[in-house]
Amino acid sequence: MEITIVNQSGEKNWNRYRHDFEMIVERAVQFVNIDPEACLSVIFVNEEQIHEMNRDYRNIDRPTDVISFALHDTQDDYECGEEEEQLGDIFINVAAIRSQAADYGHSLRREVCFLFTHGLLHLLGYDHMHKDEEKIMFQLQDEILDALVKR
């Protein structure tokens, strides 16, 4: 799977997590159906940028930690090659990475990987709007992530 990483946050290079993202996808294949020829983009943004997206696209006027946009039939700046299926884009708030890692008492790496995994599952159609969906999605997150990055 091709993973494009774009840093729009104006902060340090978040590209160092590429290998972790690749390992998460490899592990996720054991639990969910992922086209190996698919691609996705991870875009690191600041709190103001994700607040604007959350307000404009979800009508929620506050920042969030991660937003995923499935792009099965939409052209975008982060599109893949012609032969590959575009899963979509995962936007990650870099301020949330730091604050949530501190709140949960784990590493920045764990939080970045958690947010990527959460966003990936959203791109694959998983959601947590209802208790039964939440249980399935959160269990998958744990099964994928716990073997790769300790809490």
DAVENHU-V484484 format. One record per helix or strand of 3 or more residues. SS is the DSSP state (2 for helix, 1 for strand). FROM is the first residue (numbers start at 1). LEN is the number of residues. Records with the same first field share a line. If there is no record, write none. Layout:
SS->FROM-LEN  FROM-LEN
This chain:
1->2-6  39-7  66-5  86-8
2->14-15  47-12  94-11  108-16  131-15
